[in-house]
Amino acid sequence: MATTETPQIKSVVYCQVCTLPVEYCEFGGTIKACKEWLKNNHEDVYNRLYAVDSLSADMKDKLGVSGAASADEVSTKETRRAEREAAKRLASKVIIKIVERTRRKRVTTVRGLDIFGVETKKAAKMMANKFATGASVTKSGDGKDEIVIQGDLGYDVQEFIEEKFKEVPADNIDVVEDTKSKKK
C-alpha cells in the first residue's frame, strides 16, 4: 500500500510597497523602498535574499565558483576602471561645429557632451531656451548623440557650456567652422 504525503503549505510574504512577492520586488521598479520595508518588517527574509554572505554562498553553490573575489580585488578593479574613465574624459573633446546649410543659413552642432555625463536632451532644451531657437538631439553617423541648434551660435554655445556644465573642462571645447566654398 502506497503512502500519500500531504502537500505542505508554503507561506508567501508579499511586499507592502509593490504588492509583489518579496522575491520579485526587483522587477517592480521600487527596489530601494521594497528592501527598506523588508528589512524593517521581515529581517530574516531580508537576510536570506539580500545579505552579502548569502549571495556569495549562493554564487559558489550555483556557479561552482571555488573562490570569490576579495574586497581588495574588487576595489582595485573599480579604481582602475574609474582611472580609465577619467583618462578617457581628459582625452575627449567637445566639438562645436558651425555648418553652413543653404545660402546664409547656418546650424551649430555640439558633439561629445555625453562623454562627460551631460544628458544631451536636457542640454538641448536648456540651449533652446537660452538662445530662443530650435535645438534637437540627433544621432550622428557614428551613432553618438549630437545637439543641432539653429543659427550661428558657436562661441555663445561655448560660453554657455563653460558656465553651465562645470564637469566639462574649458580646454576640451573646440569651435570649428565648416563653411562651404563659394562657387565662382
trRosetta pair geometry for C-beta under 8 A, 3 or more apart (Angstrom, degrees):
i j d omega theta_ij theta_ji phi_ij phi_ji
12 21 5.3 -59 -179 -118 113 115
13 21 6.9 97 74 -154 53 71
13 22 5.0 -2 94 -7 103 123
13 38 8.0 100 130 -125 134 96
13 42 5.7 31 -157 -68 159 172
13 45 5.7 -62 36 -93 159 171
14 19 6.3 3 172 -160 113 46
14 20 7.0 -172 -150 105 77 17
14 21 5.9 -61 -100 -94 61 47
14 22 7.2 -169 -129 -35 14 75
15 18 5.0 18 95 46 132 81
15 19 6.4 -88 77 -38 79 12
15 20 5.6 6 32 58 114 63
15 21 7.3 89 -8 162 87 9
15 22 5.2 126 -57 -89 93 67
15 25 5.2 102 -52 -91 158 111
15 28 7.4 -127 71 -6 149 164
15 34 5.1 -11 -152 -139 146 102
15 37 6.4 101 -158 88 87 135
15 38 6.8 -47 -111 -64 95 99
16 19 7.5 29 -140 -77 21 58
16 37 5.8 -146 52 -177 96 146
16 41 7.5 81 6 -5 124 167
17 25 7.5 54 67 -138 112 115
17 28 7.7 126 105 117 94 151
17 30 5.5 -139 144 111 120 135
17 33 4.8 165 -149 121 152 107
17 34 4.8 -141 60 -86 136 67
17 37 5.1 -173 -31 -5 115 153
18 25 5.7 138 39 -133 138 75
18 28 3.4 30 -161 179 154 161
18 29 7.4 146 -115 48 130 70
18 30 5.2 177 -68 49 109 114
18 33 7.9 129 -38 85 92 106
18 34 5.6 -24 -1 -82 115 122
20 24 4.4 -102 156 89 127 107
20 25 5.9 172 74 -82 114 50
20 27 7.1 -156 -175 66 174 94
20 28 5.2 -154 6 -65 135 124
21 24 5.1 69 64 17 81 104
21 25 8.0 -113 99 -40 43 72
22 25 5.6 -11 -154 -27 46 115
22 34 7.3 163 -136 173 72 110
22 38 5.6 111 -141 -106 127 130
22 42 7.2 -96 -72 68 165 143
22 45 5.9 58 94 148 160 134
22 49 6.7 -130 135 -38 108 164
23 49 6.9 -150 -104 -113 63 130
24 27 5.2 -42 -180 32 81 114
24 28 7.0 95 128 -36 78 96
25 28 5.4 -51 -158 16 47 121
25 30 7.5 -78 -174 77 90 73
25 31 5.9 119 133 -116 95 65
25 34 3.8 171 -168 153 135 157
25 35 7.3 160 117 -53 147 63
25 38 7.3 -110 -27 -38 165 136
26 31 5.2 37 -115 -103 56 122
26 34 8.0 -135 -59 72 43 147
28 31 7.1 146 59 -63 86 63
28 34 6.5 107 58 -52 133 146
30 33 4.6 -35 166 45 103 113
30 34 5.5 114 105 -28 83 97
31 34 5.5 -58 -141 40 30 113
31 35 6.1 33 160 -23 67 104
32 35 5.9 -52 -148 33 28 109
32 36 6.5 26 154 -17 62 107
33 36 5.7 -55 -149 37 33 112
33 37 6.3 32 153 -18 66 106
34 37 5.8 -55 -147 37 31 110
34 38 6.2 29 155 -18 65 109
35 38 5.7 -58 -145 40 30 110
35 39 6.2 30 157 -21 66 107
35 46 7.2 100 -161 -136 68 108
35 50 6.3 87 -135 -80 110 170
36 39 5.9 -54 -146 35 28 110
36 40 6.5 22 157 -13 62 109
37 40 6.0 -64 -151 40 29 107
37 41 6.0 -6 165 7 68 118
38 41 6.4 -72 -132 51 24 91
38 42 5.5 -49 -162 57 68 94
38 45 6.3 -99 -171 93 107 106
38 46 4.6 144 130 -82 100 99
38 49 7.5 -37 152 51 152 136
38 50 7.8 112 97 3 135 133
39 43 6.1 44 -162 -105 50 71
39 46 4.6 108 -91 -129 59 166
40 43 7.8 22 -113 -64 3 84
42 45 4.1 5 137 29 118 116
42 46 6.1 142 97 -23 71 87
43 46 5.3 -54 -145 37 35 117
43 47 6.2 37 156 -21 68 103
44 47 5.9 -52 -149 35 29 109
44 48 6.5 30 152 -19 62 107
45 48 5.5 -54 -149 36 34 114
45 49 6.2 17 158 -8 68 112
46 49 6.2 -69 -145 45 26 99
46 50 5.6 -39 -177 37 67 111
46 51 7.5 95 129 -44 67 84
47 50 7.3 -74 -109 57 16 70
47 51 4.4 25 -159 -40 61 128
47 54 6.7 114 156 -13 66 141
48 51 7.2 37 -37 11 11 108
48 54 6.2 -157 -149 -173 32 170
49 54 7.7 33 20 96 6 140
50 54 7.9 57 67 61 18 118
50 55 7.3 0 -159 -49 27 118
51 54 4.4 74 71 14 101 106
51 55 6.7 -171 88 -11 50 87
52 55 5.7 -58 -147 37 30 112
52 56 6.4 24 159 -14 66 106
53 56 6.1 -58 -147 38 29 104
53 57 6.3 28 154 -18 65 108
54 57 5.5 -54 -144 39 34 113
54 58 6.2 38 154 -22 66 104
55 58 5.7 -51 -147 35 31 112
55 59 6.5 34 152 -21 63 103
56 59 5.5 -48 -148 33 36 115
56 60 6.5 39 152 -21 64 101
56 68 4.9 -15 -159 -77 116 168
57 60 5.7 -51 -151 34 34 112
57 61 6.3 29 153 -16 66 107
58 61 5.7 -57 -145 40 32 109
58 62 5.8 13 165 -6 69 115
59 62 6.3 -62 -132 47 23 97
59 63 5.4 -17 -178 19 64 120
59 65 5.7 -13 138 30 92 133
59 68 6.7 87 86 -96 130 115
60 63 7.0 -65 -117 54 12 84
60 64 7.5 35 -179 -131 47 8
60 65 5.1 -96 -110 65 55 84
60 66 7.5 82 -142 -108 97 13
60 68 6.7 -79 -65 -48 101 103
65 68 6.3 75 124 -77 129 67
69 73 4.5 -117 -173 85 97 130
69 74 5.4 115 122 -55 121 88
69 77 8.0 -11 177 -6 150 139
70 73 4.9 99 55 6 76 101
70 74 7.1 -143 96 -3 41 88
71 74 5.7 -56 -148 39 34 112
71 75 6.2 31 155 -18 68 107
72 75 5.9 -56 -144 39 29 107
72 76 6.3 27 157 -17 65 107
73 76 6.0 -56 -146 37 29 108
73 77 6.4 30 154 -19 63 106
74 77 5.8 -56 -151 36 30 112
74 78 6.4 29 152 -18 65 107
75 78 5.6 -53 -146 38 34 111
75 79 6.3 33 155 -19 66 104
76 79 5.7 -51 -143 37 33 109
76 80 6.3 35 155 -19 64 104
77 80 5.8 -54 -148 37 30 111
77 81 6.3 31 153 -20 64 107
78 81 5.6 -53 -146 36 32 113
78 82 6.3 33 153 -19 65 105
79 82 5.6 -51 -146 37 33 112
79 83 6.3 37 152 -21 64 104
80 83 5.6 -53 -148 36 32 113
80 84 6.4 34 152 -20 65 103
81 84 5.7 -52 -149 34 32 112
81 85 6.5 30 152 -17 64 105
82 85 5.7 -54 -148 38 32 111
82 86 6.3 34 153 -20 65 106
83 86 5.6 -53 -146 36 32 112
83 87 6.3 31 155 -18 65 105
84 87 5.8 -55 -148 38 30 110
84 88 6.3 33 152 -22 64 106
85 88 5.5 -52 -147 35 33 114
85 89 6.4 35 153 -21 65 103
86 89 5.7 -51 -150 34 32 112
86 90 6.5 31 153 -18 64 105
87 90 5.7 -53 -147 36 33 110
87 91 6.3 24 156 -12 65 110
88 91 6.0 -63 -147 43 29 105
88 92 6.1 35 153 -32 65 109
88 115 7.2 -129 135 -170 99 113
89 92 5.6 -54 -144 26 30 115
89 115 6.3 164 -112 144 68 98
89 116 6.0 99 -143 -101 107 70
90 169 7.5 34 -123 9 63 146
90 172 7.5 -138 -155 -77 36 131
92 112 5.9 170 164 -162 105 113
92 115 4.5 -126 168 128 167 158
92 116 7.3 -160 89 -52 134 84
92 172 6.5 44 94 -165 62 132
93 112 5.7 -59 99 -146 48 170
93 172 5.3 -154 -118 -174 52 77
93 173 7.4 149 -167 -96 75 20
93 174 5.5 5 -179 4 126 113
94 110 6.7 -2 180 -169 99 88
94 111 7.1 170 -157 85 53 47
94 112 4.2 -159 -106 86 50 117
94 113 5.9 56 -122 -69 116 63
94 116 7.3 -33 -62 -8 115 132
94 161 6.6 -170 127 172 159 160
94 168 5.8 17 -24 -160 144 133
94 172 5.9 78 9 125 85 89
94 173 4.8 -20 68 -108 108 70
94 174 7.2 165 82 24 54 66
95 109 8.0 6 109 104 87 90
95 110 7.5 163 84 -151 49 41
95 111 4.9 -8 57 58 95 98
95 112 5.7 97 9 -3 74 129
95 174 5.4 -17 -113 68 66 100
95 176 6.2 -8 -169 8 97 120
96 108 6.4 -3 -175 -176 91 104
96 109 7.4 168 -153 84 44 48
96 110 5.4 -8 -104 -102 75 76
96 154 5.3 133 133 -147 118 75
96 157 5.4 165 -136 91 139 125
96 158 5.8 -120 14 -66 160 87
96 161 7.9 -150 -62 -5 128 144
96 173 6.7 22 -8 -176 111 92
96 174 6.9 -174 28 92 74 47
96 175 4.7 -24 74 -107 108 69
96 176 7.1 156 82 22 52 68
97 108 7.1 159 81 -157 43 54
97 109 4.8 -11 59 58 95 97
97 111 7.4 14 1 5 109 107
97 154 7.9 -47 169 -110 6 108
97 175 7.9 165 -83 -161 32 47
97 176 4.8 -20 -108 71 77 99
97 177 7.6 154 -160 -98 60 18
97 178 5.4 17 -177 -5 108 118
98 106 5.7 7 -179 179 91 128
98 107 7.7 169 -153 87 51 36
98 108 5.4 -24 -100 -102 67 77
98 152 5.7 47 -148 -137 125 78
98 153 8.0 169 -101 44 102 42
98 154 4.6 -60 -53 -58 116 122
98 175 7.4 29 -17 -178 102 90
98 176 7.2 -165 21 95 71 49
98 177 4.8 -18 58 -117 111 68
98 178 6.6 173 79 27 53 69
98 179 7.6 -2 105 -58 97 82
99 106 6.5 156 80 -157 43 74
99 107 5.4 -16 62 63 96 83
99 108 7.6 166 18 -94 75 25
99 109 6.2 30 -6 -5 119 110
99 178 5.0 -10 -102 72 69 113
100 104 7.9 -61 -148 -144 102 25
100 105 7.3 115 -165 81 60 53
100 106 5.2 -41 -103 -99 54 86
100 178 7.1 -147 9 100 77 66
100 179 4.8 58 -13 -130 131 65
100 180 5.3 -119 77 8 124 88
101 105 4.4 -45 60 99 109 104
101 106 6.5 179 4 -100 84 27
101 107 6.0 60 -40 -6 116 99
102 105 5.2 20 57 38 67 119
106 151 6.6 31 83 -177 86 21
106 152 4.3 45 79 -69 140 89
107 148 5.6 2 169 -171 131 91
107 149 6.5 153 -169 76 76 45
107 150 5.8 -47 -112 -112 84 41
107 151 7.1 46 -115 25 42 28
108 148 7.6 149 79 -158 46 44
108 149 4.5 -20 64 64 96 102
108 151 6.6 -27 -4 82 106 60
108 152 6.7 122 -54 -133 103 26
108 153 4.7 -96 -9 52 155 83
108 154 5.6 -166 -122 -71 122 60
108 157 5.8 174 146 -18 147 149
109 146 5.2 12 -174 164 105 123
109 147 6.8 153 -156 78 53 51
109 148 5.4 -17 -101 -101 81 66
109 149 7.5 -179 -81 20 31 74
110 113 6.1 31 140 -27 111 118
110 123 7.7 -111 96 131 145 130
110 127 7.9 180 2 -64 148 167
110 146 6.4 163 75 -165 46 72
110 147 4.3 -6 52 54 103 104
110 149 7.1 41 -10 -8 104 112
110 157 6.2 -139 -74 166 123 141
110 161 7.6 169 -144 -69 138 135
111 140 6.5 14 -109 -36 126 151
111 144 6.4 73 -157 112 103 126
111 145 7.8 166 -130 97 67 50
111 146 4.4 -27 -87 -109 85 102
111 147 7.9 -165 -66 22 43 67
112 115 5.4 -31 -169 15 67 119
112 116 7.5 53 145 -8 75 99
112 144 7.7 21 -71 159 47 143
113 116 6.1 -67 -165 41 45 104
113 118 4.2 -63 166 68 100 128
113 120 5.8 131 79 -93 119 83
113 123 5.8 -74 149 33 161 174
113 145 7.7 -68 57 95 91 108
113 147 7.1 17 13 -9 137 119
113 161 7.5 -124 -101 -130 112 123
113 165 7.2 -64 -145 -152 105 174
113 168 7.0 -45 -126 -79 72 140
114 117 7.7 66 -172 -67 39 11
114 118 6.4 -102 -86 64 33 72
114 119 7.9 49 -109 -115 77 24
114 120 5.5 -34 -65 -43 99 111
114 144 6.9 -165 43 -166 132 92
114 145 5.3 95 -34 47 139 117
116 165 7.0 90 111 163 136 125
116 167 5.1 152 169 117 108 105
116 168 4.8 49 169 -83 176 81
117 167 6.0 -44 55 124 110 160
118 122 7.8 -132 174 68 75 102
118 123 5.4 47 157 -54 116 136
118 165 5.4 -12 -92 -129 133 140
118 167 7.1 -179 -56 66 91 120
118 168 7.0 -15 -34 -46 133 117
119 122 4.3 53 90 19 111 112
119 123 6.5 167 86 -15 55 89
120 123 5.5 -57 -142 40 33 113
120 124 6.1 37 157 -24 68 103
120 137 4.8 109 128 -118 113 131
120 145 4.4 -152 -1 137 171 142
120 146 7.8 -87 -153 -93 143 4
120 147 5.8 -159 -167 -60 97 99
121 124 5.7 -50 -147 33 30 111
121 125 6.6 28 154 -17 62 105
121 137 5.4 -74 -86 -11 65 148
122 125 5.7 -55 -151 36 33 111
122 126 6.3 34 151 -20 66 105
123 126 5.6 -53 -147 36 32 112
123 127 6.3 30 154 -17 66 106
123 147 6.3 -94 103 -71 107 152
123 165 7.3 4 -111 -60 120 133
124 127 5.8 -56 -147 38 30 109
124 128 6.3 34 153 -22 65 106
124 135 4.4 -171 -172 132 82 110
124 136 6.1 65 -177 -129 145 11
124 137 5.1 -125 -31 -49 153 88
124 147 4.6 -166 -89 -132 95 112
124 149 7.7 -162 -141 -74 78 88
125 128 5.6 -51 -146 34 32 113
125 129 6.5 28 155 -15 64 105
125 135 7.2 -162 -74 80 23 117
126 129 5.9 -58 -152 39 30 108
126 130 6.1 29 153 -21 66 111
126 160 8.0 163 125 170 106 123
126 164 6.7 144 146 -169 150 165
127 130 5.5 -53 -139 38 32 113
127 131 5.9 -2 172 10 69 112
127 135 4.9 119 88 -91 105 171
127 147 6.7 92 34 162 151 143
127 149 5.7 -80 136 -96 131 132
127 157 6.7 22 -135 -121 128 95
127 160 6.5 107 -108 128 86 157
128 131 6.9 -70 -134 53 19 86
128 132 7.8 68 168 -103 52 11
128 133 6.3 -119 -138 76 62 53
128 134 6.3 -1 -127 -147 110 20
128 135 3.8 -136 -65 25 93 108
128 149 7.4 -155 -79 -123 66 92
129 132 7.5 15 -171 -72 26 50
130 160 6.0 110 131 -126 164 138
131 135 7.6 95 53 -45 116 123
131 149 6.7 51 64 -172 151 129
131 151 6.9 -159 156 59 131 143
131 153 5.7 -3 -132 -119 153 156
131 156 6.7 108 -99 125 118 136
131 157 7.9 -25 -53 -76 144 80
131 160 8.0 -69 -47 -59 104 156
133 149 6.2 77 98 -177 123 86
133 150 4.7 -144 170 66 115 95
133 151 5.1 -81 -130 -3 166 128
133 153 7.5 -164 35 -38 152 144
134 149 7.3 163 93 -151 53 48
134 150 4.5 51 54 -3 91 125
135 147 6.0 6 -176 -179 104 101
135 148 6.9 169 -151 85 55 48
135 149 4.5 -8 -104 -103 95 77
135 150 7.3 -122 -68 7 55 74
136 147 7.3 168 86 -152 30 60
136 148 5.5 -14 61 57 80 95
137 145 5.5 -12 -171 -163 108 108
137 146 7.3 153 -153 76 60 33
137 147 5.7 -34 -96 -97 68 66
137 148 7.8 164 -98 14 18 78
138 145 7.5 142 76 -151 30 59
138 146 5.9 -28 67 65 78 84
138 148 5.7 17 9 -10 117 121
139 143 6.0 -17 -170 -140 112 35
139 144 7.2 139 -152 69 65 25
139 145 6.5 -48 -98 -95 56 49
139 146 7.6 103 -144 18 13 83
140 143 7.2 -47 68 24 69 17
140 144 5.3 -11 39 62 111 78
140 145 7.5 112 -4 -170 89 4
140 146 4.7 66 -49 -9 109 127
149 153 5.8 -61 114 45 133 132
149 157 6.7 168 35 -84 157 134
153 156 4.5 -68 -169 56 83 115
153 157 5.0 90 124 -33 98 99
154 157 6.1 -66 -154 33 19 107
154 158 6.6 18 153 -19 61 106
154 175 4.6 99 171 -156 114 119
154 177 7.1 -58 -63 -78 164 81
155 158 5.2 -44 -147 31 40 118
155 159 6.6 41 153 -17 66 100
155 175 6.1 8 -77 -107 64 167
156 159 5.9 -53 -152 37 32 109
156 160 6.3 35 149 -21 64 108
157 160 5.4 -54 -146 37 34 116
157 161 6.3 35 155 -20 67 103
158 161 6.0 -54 -148 35 29 108
158 162 6.4 27 154 -16 63 108
158 173 5.4 135 -140 146 93 136
158 175 5.6 -59 -57 -60 136 119
159 162 5.8 -56 -147 38 31 111
159 163 6.2 27 155 -18 66 111
160 163 5.8 -61 -147 39 28 109
160 164 5.9 -1 168 2 68 116
161 164 6.5 -65 -128 49 24 92
161 165 5.3 -33 -166 38 66 114
161 168 5.8 -45 163 77 105 148
161 173 6.1 152 90 -109 137 144
162 165 7.7 -42 -81 57 10 73
162 168 7.4 -106 -94 88 45 103
162 170 5.1 42 -119 -101 115 98
162 173 6.9 -98 -63 5 93 159
165 168 4.7 36 116 10 112 112
168 172 6.3 -124 -177 73 77 116
168 173 6.7 70 149 -60 116 106
169 172 4.6 83 70 3 92 107
169 173 7.8 -159 97 -16 54 84
170 173 6.0 -53 -159 19 42 114
